[in-house]
Amino acid sequence: SDSCFGKTTSDAKGNSIKGSGEIRTIYGFATSGLEKMSEEPWWNIYRDYWNDDNYADTFIQNALAADGAWSSRSDALRAELSAKGAKYQAVWMYVIHEMEDAVADCRAGDIFDNEASNSAGDSPHAWDEAWAFYAGSLEGTDGSGTGYLLHDLAEKRCSQFGTCSESGSAIANDNALAIADAGLEKILDEDCDGVADELDKMVVQMTIPVIQGLVRYLYLADPVVNEGTCTDGVCTYDKAWAEGWAFAAAVLPQVDNCDSTVAQLLVDNLDVDGPATPLVDGYEYVKAQLESTYSCMSISCADIGEYQDSDGVVFPGMDACTDADDDTFTVIAGYSPSTDVSTHSMIDLDAKEIEEYSDLADWETALFVYENGGNGLCSEADIATTDESDSCFGK
């Protein structure tokens, strides 16, 4: 079971070792999609967007390999793309895979069917693995450590976006932990559909800090904000630009699944192989377009928050957006409707007119209002309107 058994001094010792002694690697996460995830919806969304079975590996290799597409670019750019590609594309998807695996095992009717040798069985073990890959080993037993995976990203971003809980932890992490706990309990209760629901919720929580990272670097990579590193009049924005592209690439398939035009806008403004400078359309415009896809991804504006400095002062143009569902509709007799029914409520004006004309014994007009509606007759000017929603249009 030792990872070095039968190996040479040229072989890696490994950090994450399987019970068989085989070394678990992020490369393995990035290249196992076709074999392990071909029936899983999220992998297919990402695979189809990039048209690449090994899309995460391609991204990482472009930055790391001597013959990679970005091998001639700056060290700063390559470092950001490789590290963030590994964490927020390869590991991100593998967390989802383990949860999908747990759901599949549960639905197969035997939760005692994985590499786990403990009595909890396969499905609980796969669910446990998902959390292990989400948080990592460096967060400690209470999550207060400093790690390198999604848990750590959420902690970093919460203080920058005002999305920390009262205790100081990231709300996204608190939610993710509650989801993980609930999912495990449902697996043990063999509530397989309930586990699938928890998986869907987990995808949302895992996406929130990635989008926060993207929003942050829409701002920081914009030449209007970032003067760049300039030599002889030539300025580069490599670090912030690369971070922006790394976060964008990690969420682009989801954005495209909601609105392909917005996804293409992100590519046009952040792709490091694209324009000579990033954010050609300006960070505020791109941010607003990205925000239009939040509801489709089951994310609220409050989930993302607003990018701010350490004193809580929001940077220009980085205010939180407003969800469509947050629109305030006319309150009716103390009731706050979730939709606009203000014109519906005006049927009482017909009742008022019917009563008034009836009191005058003007039965003809009262009947007219009863059958056709009140508020007088259409004038010539009313009829001439081009507003098809006007009640007098075409009369």
PyMOL commands that set and color helices and strands:
alter all, ss='L'
color gray80, all
select helices_A, chain A and resi 26-31+33-36+41-50+55-64+75-107+122-135+150-161+171-188+192-220+238-258+260-270+283-291+295-297+301-304+324-326+342-345+347-359+363-372+380-383
alter helices_A, ss='H'
color red, helices_A
select strands_A, chain A and resi 16-17+23-24+229-231+234-236
alter strands_A, ss='S'
color yellow, strands_A
deselect
rebuild
show_as cartoon
